[in-house]
Amino acid sequence: MPNSLTGRFIIKDVRDQKPNEFLFGCSERIVASYEFTRLLDFFRDQGWDIEFMDERCLPKDYHGDRIRGYVITRKKDA
């Protein structure tokens, strides 16, 4: 919930990474590669949902770059 005076957020919870959450630093350059995009598309085609984690919830890496996070879950049958 934003603080009404400053408009900033207060961190209320720190938690461990869940087994279906995957984090990559920008310096790893994996998220910018064609093969990584192809891998995500393969999983989506096989019935998995892959969502981006909100960058505001993720720390920065050792280089000060934002970490990229993904949450992978099985699609629900319609």
C-alpha positions as CSV (number, residue, x, y, z in Angstrom):
1,M,0.0,0.0,0.0
2,P,1.5,3.4,-1.0
3,N,2.4,5.9,1.7
4,S,0.1,8.8,1.2
5,L,2.8,11.4,1.9
6,T,5.6,10.2,-0.4
7,G,3.8,7.8,-2.8
8,R,6.5,5.2,-2.1
9,F,6.0,1.6,-1.1
10,I,7.0,-0.1,2.1
11,I,8.4,-3.6,1.8
12,K,6.2,-5.8,4.0
13,D,7.4,-9.3,3.1
14,V,10.6,-11.0,2.1
15,R,10.3,-14.6,1.0
16,D,12.2,-17.5,-0.5
17,Q,12.0,-18.2,-4.2
18,K,9.3,-20.7,-5.1
19,P,10.3,-23.8,-7.1
20,N,8.4,-22.6,-10.2
21,E,10.1,-19.1,-10.2
22,F,13.2,-18.6,-12.2
23,L,15.4,-15.5,-12.0
24,F,18.0,-14.3,-14.5
25,G,20.4,-11.3,-14.2
26,C,20.7,-9.0,-17.2
27,S,24.4,-9.6,-17.2
28,E,23.7,-13.3,-18.0
29,R,22.3,-12.1,-21.4
30,I,20.2,-15.3,-21.6
31,V,16.9,-13.5,-21.6
32,A,18.0,-11.5,-24.8
33,S,18.9,-14.6,-26.7
34,Y,16.8,-16.1,-29.5
35,E,17.3,-19.6,-28.1
36,F,15.9,-18.6,-24.7
37,T,12.8,-17.1,-26.4
38,R,12.4,-20.3,-28.4
39,L,12.7,-22.4,-25.2
40,L,9.8,-20.4,-23.6
41,D,7.7,-20.8,-26.8
42,F,8.3,-24.5,-26.6
43,F,7.0,-24.7,-23.1
44,R,4.0,-22.6,-23.9
45,D,3.2,-24.9,-26.8
46,Q,3.4,-27.9,-24.4
47,G,0.7,-26.4,-22.2
48,W,2.6,-24.3,-19.7
49,D,1.9,-20.7,-18.7
50,I,5.0,-18.5,-18.4
51,E,4.5,-15.1,-16.8
52,F,6.9,-12.3,-16.1
53,M,7.4,-11.4,-12.5
54,D,6.8,-7.8,-11.6
55,E,10.2,-6.1,-11.9
56,R,9.4,-3.9,-8.9
57,C,9.4,-6.9,-6.7
58,L,12.8,-8.1,-7.8
59,P,16.2,-7.0,-6.6
60,K,19.0,-5.7,-8.8
61,D,22.0,-7.9,-9.7
62,Y,25.6,-7.3,-8.8
63,H,25.9,-4.8,-11.7
64,G,22.9,-2.8,-10.6
65,D,20.8,-4.1,-13.4
66,R,17.2,-5.3,-12.8
67,I,16.8,-9.1,-12.6
68,R,14.3,-10.7,-14.9
69,G,11.9,-13.2,-13.3
70,Y,9.5,-15.8,-14.7
71,V,6.8,-17.9,-13.1
72,I,5.9,-21.2,-14.8
73,T,2.7,-23.0,-14.1
74,R,0.7,-25.7,-15.9
75,K,-2.2,-24.3,-17.9
76,K,-5.7,-25.1,-16.6
77,D,-7.8,-27.2,-19.0
78,A,-10.7,-25.2,-20.2
